[in-house]
Amino acid sequence: MLRHEFQPGKLVIGLFLVAAGVAYAGDAGGLWVTEWFAVIPLVVAGLVLAGVVAGINGAVRRRRRAGRRSTADPGPEISG
């Protein structure tokens, strides 16, 4: 299996969508009653949180990549 980079934003939205599915499955199974509009805030909050997590992840990756580049290649020395 090929390795791929970890994307925590997709993990977060996946967890929220699973929670929404569990809410509807519990309603379908007769365990509880889930109103049709109850899952909308759950999914929207998941999308917002996933966007924030993905943005932070991207910023951290860019910063690490820039840090590696600057230490790996110090460039020409300038004597003054």
ChimeraX commands (.cxc) that place a marker at each C-alpha (Angstrom):
marker #1 position 0.00,0.00,0.00 radius 0.5
marker #1 position 1.32,3.41,-0.90 radius 0.5
marker #1 position 1.81,5.86,1.93 radius 0.5
marker #1 position -0.18,9.05,1.86 radius 0.5
marker #1 position -0.07,12.18,3.93 radius 0.5
marker #1 position -2.34,12.41,6.94 radius 0.5
marker #1 position -5.25,14.83,6.43 radius 0.5
marker #1 position -6.92,15.53,9.77 radius 0.5
marker #1 position -9.64,17.72,8.20 radius 0.5
marker #1 position -11.05,14.70,6.40 radius 0.5
marker #1 position -10.92,12.69,9.62 radius 0.5
marker #1 position -12.88,15.36,11.49 radius 0.5
marker #1 position -15.66,15.66,8.91 radius 0.5
marker #1 position -15.80,11.89,8.66 radius 0.5
marker #1 position -16.40,11.60,12.40 radius 0.5
marker #1 position -19.14,14.23,12.31 radius 0.5
marker #1 position -20.87,12.56,9.37 radius 0.5
marker #1 position -20.70,9.21,11.14 radius 0.5
marker #1 position -22.31,10.84,14.19 radius 0.5
marker #1 position -25.08,12.20,11.96 radius 0.5
marker #1 position -25.57,8.74,10.49 radius 0.5
marker #1 position -25.77,7.21,13.97 radius 0.5
marker #1 position -28.40,9.78,14.95 radius 0.5
marker #1 position -30.56,8.85,11.97 radius 0.5
marker #1 position -29.90,5.12,12.42 radius 0.5
marker #1 position -31.05,5.35,16.03 radius 0.5
marker #1 position -34.21,7.07,14.85 radius 0.5
marker #1 position -34.81,4.44,12.18 radius 0.5
marker #1 position -34.24,1.67,14.72 radius 0.5
marker #1 position -36.75,3.17,17.13 radius 0.5
marker #1 position -34.21,3.87,19.89 radius 0.5
marker #1 position -34.92,7.61,19.92 radius 0.5
marker #1 position -36.59,10.30,17.86 radius 0.5
marker #1 position -34.38,12.52,15.72 radius 0.5
marker #1 position -36.04,15.55,14.15 radius 0.5
marker #1 position -35.12,16.18,10.52 radius 0.5
marker #1 position -33.42,19.49,11.33 radius 0.5
marker #1 position -31.41,18.23,14.31 radius 0.5
marker #1 position -28.51,16.95,12.25 radius 0.5
marker #1 position -27.98,20.16,10.25 radius 0.5
marker #1 position -26.07,21.96,13.06 radius 0.5
marker #1 position -23.98,18.83,13.63 radius 0.5
marker #1 position -22.92,18.65,9.98 radius 0.5
marker #1 position -22.33,22.41,9.69 radius 0.5
marker #1 position -20.22,22.42,12.87 radius 0.5
marker #1 position -18.26,19.48,11.48 radius 0.5
marker #1 position -17.61,21.29,8.21 radius 0.5
marker #1 position -16.46,24.44,10.01 radius 0.5
marker #1 position -14.22,22.51,12.38 radius 0.5
marker #1 position -12.80,20.44,9.53 radius 0.5
marker #1 position -12.00,23.64,7.63 radius 0.5
marker #1 position -10.20,25.11,10.63 radius 0.5
marker #1 position -8.24,21.91,11.21 radius 0.5
marker #1 position -7.30,21.68,7.52 radius 0.5
marker #1 position -6.15,25.31,7.55 radius 0.5
marker #1 position -3.99,24.78,10.61 radius 0.5
marker #1 position -2.60,21.58,9.11 radius 0.5
marker #1 position -1.69,23.41,5.90 radius 0.5
marker #1 position 0.00,26.23,7.79 radius 0.5
marker #1 position 2.04,23.78,9.86 radius 0.5
marker #1 position 3.11,21.85,6.76 radius 0.5
marker #1 position 4.16,25.04,4.95 radius 0.5
marker #1 position 6.12,26.20,7.99 radius 0.5
marker #1 position 7.89,22.86,8.36 radius 0.5
marker #1 position 8.71,22.77,4.66 radius 0.5
marker #1 position 10.13,26.32,4.79 radius 0.5
marker #1 position 12.13,25.51,7.93 radius 0.5
marker #1 position 13.67,22.43,6.33 radius 0.5
marker #1 position 14.61,24.37,3.24 radius 0.5
marker #1 position 16.31,27.18,5.18 radius 0.5
marker #1 position 18.40,24.86,7.38 radius 0.5
marker #1 position 19.28,22.40,4.61 radius 0.5
marker #1 position 20.57,25.10,2.24 radius 0.5
marker #1 position 22.18,27.95,4.15 radius 0.5
marker #1 position 23.24,29.69,0.94 radius 0.5
marker #1 position 26.40,31.67,0.31 radius 0.5
marker #1 position 28.11,33.30,3.25 radius 0.5
marker #1 position 28.36,37.07,3.11 radius 0.5
marker #1 position 31.28,38.56,5.00 radius 0.5
marker #1 position 31.03,42.17,5.87 radius 0.5
marker link #1:1,2 radius 0.2
marker link #1:2,3 radius 0.2
marker link #1:3,4 radius 0.2
marker link #1:4,5 radius 0.2
marker link #1:5,6 radius 0.2
marker link #1:6,7 radius 0.2
marker link #1:7,8 radius 0.2
marker link #1:8,9 radius 0.2
marker link #1:9,10 radius 0.2
marker link #1:10,11 radius 0.2
marker link #1:11,12 radius 0.2
marker link #1:12,13 radius 0.2
marker link #1:13,14 radius 0.2
marker link #1:14,15 radius 0.2
marker link #1:15,16 radius 0.2
marker link #1:16,17 radius 0.2
marker link #1:17,18 radius 0.2
marker link #1:18,19 radius 0.2
marker link #1:19,20 radius 0.2
marker link #1:20,21 radius 0.2
marker link #1:21,22 radius 0.2
marker link #1:22,23 radius 0.2
marker link #1:23,24 radius 0.2
marker link #1:24,25 radius 0.2
marker link #1:25,26 radius 0.2
marker link #1:26,27 radius 0.2
marker link #1:27,28 radius 0.2
marker link #1:28,29 radius 0.2
marker link #1:29,30 radius 0.2
marker link #1:30,31 radius 0.2
marker link #1:31,32 radius 0.2
marker link #1:32,33 radius 0.2
marker link #1:33,34 radius 0.2
marker link #1:34,35 radius 0.2
marker link #1:35,36 radius 0.2
marker link #1:36,37 radius 0.2
marker link #1:37,38 radius 0.2
marker link #1:38,39 radius 0.2
marker link #1:39,40 radius 0.2
marker link #1:40,41 radius 0.2
marker link #1:41,42 radius 0.2
marker link #1:42,43 radius 0.2
marker link #1:43,44 radius 0.2
marker link #1:44,45 radius 0.2
marker link #1:45,46 radius 0.2
marker link #1:46,47 radius 0.2
marker link #1:47,48 radius 0.2
marker link #1:48,49 radius 0.2
marker link #1:49,50 radius 0.2
marker link #1:50,51 radius 0.2
marker link #1:51,52 radius 0.2
marker link #1:52,53 radius 0.2
marker link #1:53,54 radius 0.2
marker link #1:54,55 radius 0.2
marker link #1:55,56 radius 0.2
marker link #1:56,57 radius 0.2
marker link #1:57,58 radius 0.2
marker link #1:58,59 radius 0.2
marker link #1:59,60 radius 0.2
marker link #1:60,61 radius 0.2
marker link #1:61,62 radius 0.2
marker link #1:62,63 radius 0.2
marker link #1:63,64 radius 0.2
marker link #1:64,65 radius 0.2
marker link #1:65,66 radius 0.2
marker link #1:66,67 radius 0.2
marker link #1:67,68 radius 0.2
marker link #1:68,69 radius 0.2
marker link #1:69,70 radius 0.2
marker link #1:70,71 radius 0.2
marker link #1:71,72 radius 0.2
marker link #1:72,73 radius 0.2
marker link #1:73,74 radius 0.2
marker link #1:74,75 radius 0.2
marker link #1:75,76 radius 0.2
marker link #1:76,77 radius 0.2
marker link #1:77,78 radius 0.2
marker link #1:78,79 radius 0.2
marker link #1:79,80 radius 0.2
view
